[in-house]
Amino acid sequence: MKLVLSAEGYSPRVLQTLVRQGGKAASFADACDDLAELSHVQISAKHLERLVERVGGEWAAARDADVAAFEAGRLERDYPQPPPPDVVGAVMLDGGRVQTRAAERGPGVHEPGWKETKVACCLTLNVPAASESDPQPEPPAKFLDPPRVVKLVQQVKARSAIAGVVAGGGGSAGRNQKKDTDKKGKDEKATPGATRRERDKAGKGKRAKRLVRTAVATMADAAAFGWQVGAEVHRRGLDRAARKACVCDGQRYNWSIYDLHLAGAGFVGILDFLHLLVYLYAAAQAWMGRGSVRAWECYERWLRAAWAGRTADLLTDLGEASAKLGPPPKGADKDEQDPRRVVADALTYVSNNQERMDYPRYRKLGLPISSAPVESLIKQFNRRVKGSEKFWLKGGAEAVLQVRAAYLSEDGRADRYWSRPRPHRRAAGHGPLPQRQRQLA
């Protein structure tokens, strides 16, 4: 049997193993340790880095070729038929963070800075048929339980760095509210009808089931990212689904991409409910006093209004609170945690996104109202590229993102890329390849 080696001197199977692990482990050094222990392949971290950047760069070029074909109207679809009626298409957009450094400046880190990674999660979901009535008119129990809400707010704040969001609620008022919640739960069990927990449990059987997830990730600007998302949606045929949604937080560039690439295809724009919850909770704490019972009661009133789609009532309440507090400080006196600023930010957030907050309608259609899947994806990307001691050149970060995205996608994208002929290039690195103790069969 003839052994075929790549330009880098590895068999295809070994090269694929090296690249996959280099794009998955927390660092190239960790990947090398894993490869030596599990696959008995010895390789230096620097050499592995060159391999991953080379292959990731090739995959970025393949992606760009698909985008160019899409812009020219020549990109072929992967599926000849549209998704069946019980399948919902969903696109969720968000961003992560990565540290970069200047190129060609010699050893060390020069001009470090944080840059945004843009990520799209493209999903197909198996969802029951649309309903004439709201399948979940009451908010989930986790949104009405103080300790769980505090934890949720802290998690979303940490991921999104929302200005002015303060978790709060962890003091005596939170504990008192927890007691009230427990007592209410006991009362509900003593009365006819299902408890909130029982309602949540009953709703689990009706929740959407994920079918296929694919990922798009880049260091490029919003305009280029938008075309990448448009190409992925077209390739998978998500634009031909009978029911489809785009779920994002309130960042302006998300909705610019939606307007340009998704709205015309019939995607329903939906404001992520979790980010809205964080703004409402922060505003209630700022308005009524952090950690107080009144603050919790205010939050619950606003949350229920948002869940029920009563956006006009929510805007009225936030407007009155903002007017009584007065305008937020500007210039040198600007404080992101000033109560006036926090309430004003919540009012602006709701006002700017009110057309994307008809949650009862979305639930009737079986559409998702949370962008949690894309936030989960970003965690997986961040584990690879984000870190206090990781400083990337822009091209290196882009290449690693392409490798990670291919293996996080569930449509065999990595296998398709590997099956394509690779360009003939010299071996990676400036010197001879290191000796491998053993290669995979």
C-alpha positions in Angstrom: 0.0 0.0 0.0 1.4 3.4 -1.0 1.5 6.0 1.8 0.4 9.4 0.6 1.8 12.3 2.5 0.7 15.9 2.5 3.0 18.8 1.7 3.7 19.0 5.4 5.0 15.4 5.4 2.1 13.9 7.4 -0.4 11.3 6.3 -3.9 12.8 5.8 -5.2 11.2 8.9 -2.4 12.5 11.1 -2.7 16.0 9.7 -6.4 16.0 10.3 -5.8 14.9 13.9 -3.2 17.6 14.4 -5.4 20.4 13.0 -8.5 19.3 14.9 -6.7 19.2 18.2 -4.9 22.4 17.6 -8.2 24.2 16.9 -9.9 22.6 19.9 -7.5 22.6 22.9 -7.2 25.7 25.1 -3.7 26.4 23.6 -1.3 25.0 21.1 0.9 23.8 24.0 -2.0 21.9 25.5 -2.8 20.4 22.2 0.8 19.1 21.8 0.6 17.5 25.2 -2.7 15.8 24.3 -1.3 14.6 21.0 1.8 13.1 22.6 -0.2 11.3 25.3 -3.1 10.1 23.2 -1.8 9.8 19.7 2.0 9.4 20.3 2.7 12.2 17.9 5.5 14.6 18.9 5.2 18.1 17.5 6.2 21.5 18.8 3.6 24.1 19.7 5.0 26.5 17.1 4.9 24.0 14.4 1.4 23.0 15.3 0.4 26.7 15.2 1.8 27.0 11.7 -0.2 23.9 10.5 -3.5 25.2 12.0 -3.0 28.6 10.6 -2.2 27.2 7.2 -5.2 24.9 7.0 -7.5 27.5 8.7 -6.4 30.0 6.1 -7.3 27.6 3.3 -10.7 27.1 4.8 -11.2 30.8 5.2 -10.4 31.1 1.4 -13.0 28.4 0.7 -15.5 30.3 2.7 -14.7 33.6 0.9 -15.1 31.8 -2.4 -18.6 30.7 -1.4 -19.4 34.2 -0.3 -18.3 35.6 -3.7 -20.4 33.0 -5.4 -23.4 33.9 -3.2 -23.0 37.6 -4.0 -22.9 36.7 -7.7 -26.0 34.5 -7.4 -24.1 31.3 -8.2 -23.8 29.6 -4.8 -25.4 26.1 -4.9 -27.7 25.0 -2.1 -26.8 21.8 -0.2 -30.5 20.7 -0.1 -32.7 20.7 -3.3 -35.9 20.7 -1.3 -37.0 23.3 1.3 -37.3 22.2 5.0 -40.5 20.4 5.9 -43.3 22.3 7.7 -42.4 21.0 11.1 -38.8 22.4 10.8 -38.0 26.0 12.0 -35.0 27.8 10.7 -33.2 30.1 13.2 -30.2 32.5 12.9 -28.7 33.9 16.1 -26.0 36.5 16.1 -23.6 37.7 18.8 -20.0 38.5 19.5 -17.0 37.4 21.6 -13.7 38.9 22.5 -10.1 38.2 21.6 -6.8 40.0 22.3 -4.7 41.0 19.3 -1.2 42.3 18.8 0.6 44.2 16.0 2.4 42.2 13.3 6.0 42.4 12.3 7.2 44.2 15.4 9.7 41.7 16.7 9.6 39.5 19.8 7.0 40.3 22.4 3.5 41.8 22.4 3.2 45.2 20.7 0.1 47.3 20.6 -2.2 44.9 22.4 -5.9 45.4 22.2 -9.3 43.7 22.5 -11.1 43.0 19.3 -14.6 41.5 18.7 -15.2 38.1 17.2 -18.5 37.9 15.3 -20.4 34.6 15.6 -23.6 33.2 14.0 -25.4 30.1 15.1 -27.6 28.7 12.3 -30.1 26.1 13.4 -32.8 23.9 12.2 -35.3 22.9 15.0 -38.0 20.3 15.0 -41.0 22.3 16.4 -44.7 21.4 16.8 -47.2 23.1 14.5 -48.1 26.7 15.1 -50.8 27.2 17.7 -53.7 29.6 17.8 -53.2 30.1 21.6 -50.1 31.0 23.5 -48.5 27.7 24.6 -46.8 29.3 27.6 -48.7 32.4 28.8 -46.9 32.4 32.2 -43.1 33.2 32.4 -40.8 30.2 33.3 -40.2 29.6 37.0 -36.5 30.5 36.7 -37.5 34.1 35.7 -39.6 34.5 38.9 -37.2 33.0 41.5 -34.9 35.6 43.0 -31.7 33.6 43.5 -32.0 32.1 40.0 -32.6 35.5 38.5 -29.6 37.0 40.3 -27.4 34.2 38.9 -28.8 34.6 35.4 -28.3 38.3 35.4 -24.7 37.9 36.5 -24.0 35.3 33.8 -25.5 37.4 31.0 -23.7 40.5 32.3 -20.4 38.6 32.3 -20.9 37.4 28.8 -22.2 40.6 27.3 -20.6 43.4 29.4 -23.9 45.3 29.4 -23.2 48.8 30.7 -25.0 49.7 33.9 -26.2 46.2 34.7 -25.9 45.5 38.4 -26.9 42.1 39.7 -27.9 43.1 43.2 -30.7 41.4 45.0 -28.4 39.2 47.1 -29.2 40.8 50.4 -31.9 40.4 53.0 -34.6 41.4 50.6 -33.6 38.6 48.2 -33.7 36.1 51.0 -37.1 37.4 52.2 -38.4 37.3 48.6 -37.2 33.7 48.4 -39.2 32.8 51.5 -42.2 34.4 49.9 -41.7 32.4 46.7 -41.4 29.2 48.7 -44.6 30.0 50.6 -46.4 30.8 47.4 -45.3 27.4 46.0 -46.7 25.6 49.0 -50.0 27.5 48.6 -50.2 26.6 44.9 -49.8 22.9 45.8 -52.8 23.2 48.1 -55.0 24.7 45.5 -56.4 23.3 42.2 -54.4 23.7 39.1 -50.7 23.1 38.2 -47.9 24.7 40.0 -45.3 26.7 38.1 -42.8 23.8 38.3 -45.4 21.4 37.0 -46.2 23.8 34.1 -42.6 24.0 33.2 -42.2 20.3 33.3 -45.2 19.8 31.1 -43.8 22.3 28.6 -40.6 20.4 28.2 -42.2 17.8 26.0 -43.3 20.6 23.6 -39.9 22.3 23.4 -38.0 22.5 20.1 -35.5 19.8 19.3 -32.3 20.8 17.7 -31.7 19.1 14.4 -28.5 20.6 12.8 -26.3 23.5 14.0 -23.7 25.2 11.9 -21.4 28.0 13.0 -20.0 31.1 11.2 -17.2 33.0 12.9 -14.9 35.8 11.8 -12.6 38.7 12.8 -13.9 40.7 9.8 -16.2 43.7 10.0 -19.9 43.6 10.2 -20.5 44.1 6.5 -18.3 41.1 5.6 -19.8 39.0 8.4 -23.3 39.8 7.1 -22.4 38.3 3.7 -21.0 35.3 5.3 -24.2 34.8 7.2 -26.2 35.3 4.1 -24.2 32.7 2.2 -24.6 30.2 5.0 -28.4 30.7 5.2 -28.6 30.3 1.4 -26.4 27.2 1.4 -28.4 25.4 4.0 -31.8 26.6 2.6 -32.9 28.2 5.9 -34.5 31.0 3.9 -36.9 28.5 2.5 -38.3 27.3 5.8 -42.0 28.1 6.4 -41.2 29.4 9.8 -37.9 31.2 10.5 -36.5 33.7 13.0 -33.5 35.8 13.7 -32.8 36.2 17.4 -30.3 38.7 18.7 -29.6 41.2 21.5 -30.0 44.9 20.8 -26.7 45.7 19.1 -27.2 47.8 16.1 -25.0 45.9 13.7 -27.0 42.7 14.4 -30.1 44.3 13.1 -28.3 45.9 10.2 -27.3 42.4 9.1 -30.9 41.3 9.6 -32.3 44.1 7.5 -29.9 43.5 4.7 -29.8 39.7 4.5 -32.7 38.2 6.4 -35.7 40.4 6.6 -36.4 40.2 2.9 -36.4 36.4 3.1 -39.2 36.4 5.7 -37.2 35.9 8.9 -39.0 37.2 11.9 -36.8 39.6 14.0 -36.9 38.8 17.7 -35.1 40.5 20.6 -33.4 38.0 22.8 -35.6 37.8 25.9 -32.7 37.1 28.3 -30.9 40.4 27.5 -34.2 42.2 27.9 -34.7 40.6 31.3 -31.3 41.9 32.4 -32.1 45.4 31.4 -35.5 45.2 33.3 -33.9 43.7 36.4 -31.2 46.4 36.5 -33.7 49.2 36.0 -36.0 47.9 38.7 -33.1 47.7 41.1 -31.9 51.2 40.3 -35.4 52.6 40.5 -36.7 51.0 43.7 -33.5 50.4 45.6 -31.1 47.5 45.1 -32.0 44.4 47.0 -35.4 45.7 48.2 -38.7 43.9 48.0 -40.1 46.8 46.1 -37.4 46.3 43.5 -38.3 42.7 43.0 -42.0 43.5 42.8 -41.2 46.1 40.1 -39.0 43.7 38.2 -41.7 41.0 38.2 -44.4 43.5 37.0 -42.2 44.6 34.2 -41.1 41.0 33.3 -44.7 39.9 33.1 -45.6 42.8 30.9 -42.7 42.0 28.5 -43.6 38.3 28.5 -47.2 39.1 27.6 -46.2 41.5 24.9 -47.6 44.5 26.7 -44.7 46.7 25.4 -46.8 49.9 25.6 -47.3 49.4 29.3 -43.7 48.7 29.8 -42.6 51.8 28.0 -45.0 53.9 30.0 -43.7 52.6 33.3 -40.0 53.0 32.3 -40.8 56.5 31.0 -42.4 57.6 34.2 -39.5 56.2 36.3 -36.9 57.9 34.1 -38.8 61.2 34.2 -39.0 61.1 38.1 -35.3 60.3 38.4 -34.3 63.0 35.9 -31.9 62.9 32.9 -28.7 60.9 33.3 -25.4 62.8 33.7 -23.3 63.5 30.7 -19.6 64.1 30.0 -17.2 63.9 32.9 -20.0 63.2 35.3 -21.2 60.2 33.3 -21.6 57.1 35.6 -22.8 53.9 33.9 -24.2 52.7 37.3 -26.0 55.9 38.1 -29.7 55.0 38.6 -30.7 57.7 36.1 -28.4 56.1 33.5 -29.5 52.5 34.2 -33.2 53.4 33.9 -32.7 55.6 30.8 -30.7 52.8 29.1 -33.5 50.3 29.8 -36.0 52.8 28.3 -33.9 53.3 25.2 -33.4 49.6 24.8 -37.1 48.8 24.9 -38.0 51.8 22.7 -35.5 50.8 20.0 -36.6 47.2 20.0 -40.3 47.3 20.6 -41.1 46.0 17.2 -39.2 42.8 18.0 -40.9 42.1 21.4 -44.2 40.4 20.4 -43.4 37.3 22.4 -46.9 35.7 22.5 -47.0 35.7 18.7 -43.5 34.2 18.5 -44.5 31.4 21.0 -47.6 30.7 19.0 -45.5 30.3 15.9 -43.1 28.0 17.7 -40.1 30.4 17.2 -37.2 30.7 19.7 -37.1 33.8 21.8 -33.7 33.2 23.4 -30.2 33.4 21.8 -28.7 31.0 24.3 -27.5 28.6 21.5 -25.2 31.3 20.0 -24.0 32.3 23.5 -23.1 28.6 24.1 -21.2 28.6 20.8 -19.3 31.7 21.8 -18.2 30.1 25.0 -16.7 27.3 23.0 -14.9 29.7 20.7 -13.7 31.8 23.6 -12.2 28.8 25.3 -9.9 28.5 22.4 -9.0 32.1 21.5 -9.7 34.2 24.6 -7.3 34.5 27.5 -5.3 37.0 29.5 -2.0 35.6 28.0 -3.3 35.0 24.4 -2.4 37.7 21.9 -3.2 36.9 18.3 -2.2 38.3 15.0 -5.5 38.9 13.1 -4.8 36.3 10.4 -3.9 33.7 13.0 -7.1 34.3 15.0 -9.2 34.1 11.8 -7.6 30.8 10.8 -8.2 29.2 14.2 -11.8 30.5 14.2 -12.4 28.7 10.8 -11.0 25.4 12.2 -13.1 25.7 15.3 -16.3 26.6 13.4 -15.9 23.7 11.0 -15.6 21.2 13.8 -18.4 22.8 15.8 -20.7 22.6 12.8 -22.9 19.5 12.6 -23.2 19.2 8.8 -19.9 17.5 8.0 -18.2 20.8 7.0 -14.7 19.7 8.2 -15.0 16.5 6.2 -16.0 18.5 3.1 -13.0 20.8 3.5 -10.6 17.9 3.9 -12.0 16.2 0.8 -11.1 19.2 -1.4 -7.8 19.2 -3.2 -5.3 21.3 -1.2 -3.0 23.8 -2.9 0.5 22.6 -3.4 2.7 24.4 -1.0 6.1 24.0 0.7 6.2 22.4 4.2 5.1 24.7 7.0 7.9 26.3 9.0 11.4 27.6 8.2 13.4 24.3 8.8 13.0 20.6 8.5 10.0 19.0 10.1 10.6 17.5 13.6 10.8 13.7 13.9 7.6 12.0 14.8 8.0 9.0 17.2 5.0 7.3 15.6 2.3 8.2 13.1 -1.3 7.0 13.2 -2.1 4.0 11.0 
